[in-house]
């Protein structure tokens, strides 16, 4: 359990059931599916019922480039919604990502927020929740199994045998086709038939053989555990696989494209269409092979049916929270779901507020929120909060490295206005400028730590305003909960009370893939340009030829610097961004260039978090999660 004790007011809110919470926020009984006493799924029927209700204000919480310790975007999100709801008495919702089990048991811990600004019950939030990640794991691995099984069967059967097994005859001797098989005929340009016996021999071969090139397969198996020994494996070693081995790897479940699809989908039907478009590799002629070609689209949708419904929880002060989806913030876009945002915006109404979070610094999470998530949702943000800490600003101003697990150097524990000013005039300035490029007003929230001095905090506020923020406030939500974020809440109410901002995207989709990448590098990171490897240039050409040139870009870059070099702090200049490879998540709907090496399967440290996790067998209370 969380070691920070609730005061009497908070303790009373802690005991409120999810059924009572749902009633308070306007969710009808038949729209709620409780999972125990403290969490529930909410039906998308809310969107139909409230389709004529105007949306509330839409706020995204981003941050400056963080230290490896993180700067508190999640606690800021929770503190802000608690202030808006419990203290300013506004209709408000938080929408956040579901954390992976990997970091929870690894070194980072969970993502419920912290102190007096967090989601409860924290242990349920950080563990299984309602099983969405388990469903993602199952769906992902079903597709992976389908790929290898299809290659095995095609390599061990002749044309007639393969066709006859794919289209078995009924008692009347007819060979009826399933819906997904008819879709494959249409893609191949073969006239639709009800009986596969009507296909010519050439059409039967074309229909039956996918001819997947194993060297092009990009789809990996997943598990929601940090396990470094699954980063490289060999499959097919059993005697029944007849020597059909292949080297591959596991990713962590939240790195799956299935997760990114859940986060970006707008309905169950849209999810099925996105699953159908998943490209798992190419055939021997270089043409893309999709999940629909493998016949697995509807099976994936069946496994994922319940996951489209957002998960309802609450903060320590009783503010409603949707916890839904949790894609990686490097190879994916790193935000909670569009569906959760849309349901929340209807529930709060025209005068309410929905606050969501963008992973990593504003150069990554905020940019992807605007250019990818808002593009697919059609939603327009009302304001952006950029979270800054004195600690991170000192690092960007020339302070010594901040290392996870190591004691902070004295520069971070004592007043140092010179380092703070250096960080404000570089990284904070650039991140504010980045937000302003999208036409969205900026509020800077200085997340107060106990070691910060009044002069340091005052300097950050003044510098933020001079660099283009509309508002800048100090917040103490970790120690004071919603009461510590009242100034931030007032700033949000004030900044969103006027006309809706003139929101704009950074680039048009019609721009070439290379130009879109270069635009992000120059405008957001401050690079002089990009340098494509031969492999990356070839991939861009191939994706354009395959019809994917109009997709948005999802840069996979370090979050520890505006550049590609994590050691370069502040706002680096005079550099060229190297693009070593480019990959496609066609189902999710983006192209992701790789800037450096990206790990999609974390490993456990020497002393992971699980050393400190205990459970009382009598009370079943958990301790040690954070």
Long-range contacts (C-beta under 8 A, 24 or more apart in sequence): 1-122, 1-123, 1-621, 1-622, 1-623, 2-118, 2-120, 2-122, 2-626, 3-623, 4-115, 4-116, 6-316, 9-317, 10-116, 10-316, 10-317, 10-481, 13-314, 13-316, 13-317, 13-318, 14-120, 14-316, 16-314, 16-318, 18-312, 18-313, 18-314, 21-312, 21-314, 21-318, 21-320, 22-312, 25-91, 25-93, 25-320, 25-347, 26-347, 27-312, 27-347, 32-312, 33-309, 35-129, 35-130, 35-311, 36-124, 38-120, 38-121, 38-124, 38-313, 38-314, 39-121, 39-124, 39-129, 39-130, 39-311, 39-312, 39-313, 39-323, 40-311, 40-312, 41-130, 41-306, 41-309, 41-310, 41-311, 41-312, 42-309, 42-310, 42-311, 42-312, 42-322, 42-343, 43-309, 44-267, 44-268, 44-308, 44-309, 44-339, 44-343, 46-343, 46-346, 46-347, 47-342, 47-343, 47-346, 50-346, 50-347, 51-346, 53-346, 53-349, 53-350, 54-349, 54-350, 55-345, 55-346, 55-350, 55-379, 56-91, 56-344, 56-345, 56-348, 56-349, 56-350, 56-351, 56-352, 56-353, 56-354, 57-352, 57-353, 57-354, 57-382, 57-383, 57-492, 57-496, 58-341, 58-345, 58-354, 58-356, 58-379, 58-380, 58-381, 58-382, 59-353, 59-354, 59-355, 59-356, 59-381, 59-382, 59-383, 59-384, 59-385, 59-492, 59-496, 60-355, 60-356, 60-357, 60-358, 60-366, 60-369, 60-381, 60-383, 60-384, 60-385, 61-355, 61-356, 61-357, 61-358, 61-384, 61-385, 61-387, 61-445, 62-357, 62-358, 62-361, 62-362, 62-365, 62-366, 62-369, 62-384, 62-385, 62-386, 62-387, 62-431, 62-435, 63-360, 63-361, 63-362, 63-365, 63-386, 63-387, 63-388, 63-431, 64-361, 64-362, 64-386, 64-387, 64-388, 64-389, 64-392, 64-393, 64-396, 64-423, 64-427, 64-428, 64-431, 65-361, 65-363, 65-392, 65-396, 65-427, 65-431, 65-559, 65-560, 65-561, 65-562, 65-569, 66-360, 66-361, 66-392, 66-559, 66-560, 67-389, 67-391, 67-392, 67-395, 67-402, 68-402, 68-403, 68-404, 68-560, 69-391, 69-402, 69-404, 71-387, 71-388, 71-389, 71-391, 71-392, 71-447, 72-114, 72-387, 72-389, 72-447, 72-478, 73-357, 73-358, 73-387, 74-111, 74-112, 74-113, 74-114, 74-118, 74-357, 75-113, 75-114, 75-115, 75-117, 75-118, 75-447, 75-477, 75-478, 76-117, 76-385, 76-387, 76-445, 76-447, 76-475, 76-477, 76-485, 76-488, 77-113, 77-355, 77-356, 77-357, 78-113, 78-117, 78-118, 78-119, 78-315, 78-316, 78-319, 78-321, 78-477, 79-113, 79-116, 79-117, 79-475, 79-477, 79-478, 79-481, 79-482, 79-484, 79-485, 79-488, 80-355, 80-385, 80-445, 80-475, 80-477, 80-485, 80-488, 80-489, 80-492, 81-315, 81-319, 81-321, 81-353, 81-355, 81-482, 82-117, 82-315, 82-316, 82-317, 82-319, 82-477, 82-481, 82-482, 82-485, 83-477, 83-482, 83-483, 83-484, 83-485, 83-486, 83-488, 83-489, 84-319, 84-353, 84-355, 84-482, 84-489, 84-492, 84-493, 85-317, 85-318, 85-319, 85-482, 86-317, 86-318, 86-319, 86-482, 87-482, 87-483, 87-486, 87-489, 88-486, 88-489, 88-490, 88-493, 90-351, 90-352, 90-353, 90-489, 90-493, 91-347, 91-348, 91-349, 91-351, 91-352, 91-353, 92-319, 92-320, 92-348, 92-352, 92-353, 92-354, 92-355, 93-319, 93-320, 93-321, 93-322, 93-344, 93-345, 93-347, 93-348, 93-352, 93-353, 93-354, 93-355, 94-119, 94-315, 94-319, 94-320, 94-321, 94-322, 94-354, 94-355, 94-356, 95-310, 95-321, 95-322, 95-324, 95-336, 95-337, 95-340, 95-341, 95-344, 95-354, 95-355, 95-356, 95-357, 96-321, 96-322, 96-323, 96-336, 96-356, 96-357, 97-323, 97-324, 97-325, 97-326, 97-327, 97-334, 97-335, 97-336, 97-357, 97-359, 98-125, 98-129, 98-132, 98-133, 98-311, 98-323, 98-324, 98-325, 98-326, 98-336, 99-125, 99-126, 99-326, 100-133, 100-224, 100-252, 100-253, 100-254, 100-326, 101-127, 101-133, 101-224, 101-225, 102-224, 102-225, 102-226, 102-252, 102-254, 102-602, 103-226, 103-602, 104-609, 104-625, 105-225, 105-226, 105-604, 105-608, 105-609, 105-610, 105-613, 106-226, 106-602, 106-604, 106-605, 106-608, 106-609, 107-404, 107-405, 107-605, 107-608, 107-609, 108-609, 109-609, 109-625, 109-626, 110-625, 110-626, 113-315, 114-478, 114-626, 115-477, 115-478, 115-479, 115-481, 116-316, 116-477, 116-478, 116-479, 116-480, 116-481, 116-482, 116-484, 117-315, 117-316, 117-477, 117-478, 117-481, 117-482, 117-484, 117-485, 118-315, 118-316, 119-313, 119-314, 119-315, 119-321, 119-323, 120-313, 120-314, 120-315, 120-316, 121-313, 122-625, 122-626, 123-622, 123-625, 124-313, 125-313, 125-323, 126-625, 127-625, 129-311, 129-323, 130-306, 130-311, 131-306, 132-262, 132-306, 132-307, 132-311, 132-324, 132-325, 133-224, 133-253, 133-254, 133-259, 133-326, 134-224, 135-303, 135-304, 135-306, 135-307, 136-222, 136-253, 136-254, 136-256, 136-258, 136-259, 136-262, 136-304, 136-307, 137-222, 137-223, 137-224, 137-253, 137-256, 138-303, 139-258, 139-300, 139-303, 139-304, 140-219, 140-221, 140-222, 140-253, 140-256, 140-257, 140-258, 141-221, 141-222, 142-296, 142-299, 142-300, 142-303, 143-219, 143-258, 143-278, 143-280, 143-291, 143-294, 143-296, 143-300, 144-219, 144-220, 144-221, 146-294, 146-295, 146-296, 147-212, 147-217, 147-219, 147-280, 147-281, 147-294, 148-235, 148-236, 148-244, 148-246, 150-210, 150-212, 150-294, 151-212, 151-214, 151-244, 152-236, 152-241, 152-242, 152-244, 154-208, 154-209, 154-210, 154-211, 154-212, 155-244, 156-242, 156-244, 159-204, 159-205, 159-208, 159-209, 162-208, 162-209, 163-196, 163-204, 163-205, 163-207, 163-208, 166-207, 166-208, 167-196, 173-197, 178-295, 179-298, 180-292, 180-295, 180-296, 180-297, 180-298, 181-207, 181-295, 183-276, 183-292, 184-292, 184-293, 184-295, 187-292, 187-293, 210-283, 210-289, 210-293, 210-294, 211-283, 211-284, 211-285, 212-280, 212-281, 212-282, 212-283, 212-284, 212-289, 213-281, 213-282, 213-283, 213-284, 214-246, 214-281, 216-281, 216-282, 217-246, 217-248, 217-280, 217-281, 218-279, 218-280, 218-281, 218-583, 219-278, 219-280, 219-281, 220-248, 220-249, 220-250, 220-251, 220-600, 221-248, 221-249, 221-250, 221-251, 222-250, 222-251, 222-252, 222-253, 222-255, 222-256, 223-250, 223-252, 223-253, 224-252, 224-253, 224-254, 225-252, 226-252, 226-601, 226-602, 226-603, 226-604, 226-608, 227-601, 227-603, 227-604, 228-601, 228-602, 228-603, 228-604, 230-601, 231-599, 231-601, 231-603, 249-601, 250-601, 251-600, 251-601, 252-600, 252-601, 252-602, 254-326, 254-327, 254-328, 255-327, 255-328, 255-331, 255-332, 255-600, 255-601, 257-332, 257-585, 257-587, 257-588, 258-300, 258-304, 259-325, 259-326, 259-327, 259-328, 259-332, 260-327, 260-328, 260-332, 260-333, 260-585, 260-587, 260-588, 260-590, 261-587, 261-588, 262-304, 262-307, 262-308, 262-325, 262-327, 262-337, 263-324, 263-325, 263-326, 263-327, 263-332, 263-333, 263-335, 263-336, 263-337, 263-338, 263-373, 263-588, 264-333, 264-337, 264-338, 264-372, 264-373, 264-376, 264-588, 264-589, 265-308, 265-337, 265-338, 265-339, 266-338, 266-339, 266-342, 266-376, 266-377, 267-308, 267-339, 268-301, 268-305, 268-308, 271-301, 271-304, 271-308, 272-297, 272-298, 272-300, 272-301, 274-587, 274-588, 274-589, 275-300, 275-301, 275-304, 275-587, 276-587, 277-586, 277-587, 278-586, 278-587, 279-584, 279-586, 279-587, 286-542, 287-546, 288-546, 288-586, 290-586, 291-587, 308-339, 309-339, 310-337, 310-339, 310-340, 310-343, 310-344, 316-481, 317-481, 317-482, 319-482, 320-344, 320-347, 328-600, 329-358, 329-359, 329-360, 329-364, 329-365, 329-368, 329-559, 330-360, 330-364, 330-556, 330-557, 330-559, 330-598, 331-554, 331-556, 331-583, 331-585, 331-592, 331-594, 331-598, 331-600, 332-554, 332-585, 332-588, 332-592, 333-365, 333-368, 333-369, 333-372, 333-373, 333-554, 333-590, 334-358, 334-359, 334-360, 334-364, 334-365, 334-368, 335-359, 335-365, 335-368, 335-369, 335-373, 338-373, 338-376, 338-377, 338-379, 341-377, 341-379, 342-377, 342-379, 345-379, 353-492, 353-496, 355-385, 359-559, 360-559, 361-431, 361-559, 361-562, 362-386, 362-431, 362-434, 362-435, 363-430, 363-431, 363-434, 363-524, 363-525, 363-562, 364-555, 364-557, 364-559, 366-431, 366-434, 366-435, 367-434, 367-506, 367-520, 367-524, 367-555, 368-554, 368-555, 370-438, 370-440, 370-503, 370-505, 370-506, 371-505, 371-506, 371-507, 371-552, 371-553, 372-552, 372-554, 372-589, 372-590, 374-503, 374-505, 375-505, 375-509, 375-552, 376-589, 380-500, 380-501, 380-503, 381-438, 381-440, 381-501, 381-503, 382-440, 382-496, 382-500, 382-501, 383-440, 383-441, 383-442, 383-443, 383-492, 383-495, 383-496, 383-501, 384-435, 384-440, 384-441, 384-442, 384-443, 385-442, 385-443, 385-444, 385-445, 385-488, 385-492, 386-428, 386-431, 386-432, 386-435, 386-442, 386-443, 386-444, 386-445, 386-469, 387-445, 387-447, 388-428, 388-444, 388-445, 388-446, 388-447, 388-460, 388-464, 389-446, 389-447, 389-449, 390-420, 390-446, 390-449, 390-451, 390-452, 390-456, 390-457, 390-460, 391-449, 391-451, 392-423, 392-427, 393-419, 393-420, 393-422, 393-423, 393-424, 393-427, 393-428, 393-460, 394-419, 394-420, 394-423, 395-423, 395-569, 396-422, 396-423, 396-426, 396-427, 396-428, 396-569, 396-570, 396-571, 397-421, 397-422, 397-423, 397-424, 397-425, 397-426, 397-570, 398-422, 398-569, 398-570, 412-451, 413-451, 414-451, 415-453, 415-455, 415-456, 416-456, 417-455, 417-456, 417-459, 420-456, 420-459, 420-460, 421-459, 421-463, 422-570, 423-570, 424-459, 424-460, 424-463, 424-464, 424-467, 425-463, 425-467, 426-569, 426-570, 426-571, 427-562, 427-569, 427-570, 427-571, 428-460, 428-463, 428-464, 428-467, 429-463, 429-467, 429-468, 429-571, 430-526, 430-562, 430-571, 432-464, 432-467, 432-468, 432-469, 433-467, 433-468, 434-523, 434-524, 436-468, 437-506, 437-523, 437-524, 438-503, 438-504, 438-505, 438-506, 439-501, 439-502, 439-503, 439-504, 440-501, 440-503, 441-470, 441-495, 441-496, 441-501, 442-468, 442-469, 442-470, 442-471, 443-469, 443-470, 443-471, 443-472, 443-473, 443-488, 443-491, 443-492, 443-495, 444-469, 444-471, 444-472, 444-473, 445-472, 445-473, 445-475, 445-488, 446-472, 446-473, 446-474, 446-475, 447-475, 447-477, 447-478, 448-474, 448-475, 448-476, 448-478, 448-484, 450-479, 470-495, 471-495, 507-553, 509-550, 509-551, 509-552, 510-550, 512-544, 512-549, 513-540, 513-543, 513-544, 513-549, 513-551, 513-553, 513-582, 513-591, 514-540, 516-552, 516-553, 517-553, 517-555, 517-579, 517-593, 520-553, 520-555, 521-577, 524-562, 525-557, 525-562, 525-563, 525-577, 526-562, 526-563, 526-571, 526-572, 526-573, 526-575, 527-563, 527-575, 527-576, 527-577, 528-574, 528-575, 528-576, 529-576, 529-577, 530-576, 530-577, 530-578, 530-579, 531-576, 531-577, 531-578, 531-579, 532-579, 533-578, 533-579, 533-580, 533-581, 535-580, 535-581, 536-579, 536-580, 536-581, 536-582, 536-593, 536-594, 539-581, 539-582, 539-583, 540-582, 543-582, 543-584, 543-591, 548-584, 548-586, 548-591, 551-584, 551-586, 551-589, 551-590, 551-591, 552-589, 552-590, 552-591, 553-590, 553-591, 553-592, 553-593, 554-585, 554-590, 554-591, 554-592, 555-592, 555-593, 555-595, 556-592, 556-593, 556-594, 556-595, 556-598, 557-595, 557-596, 558-595, 558-596, 564-595, 564-596
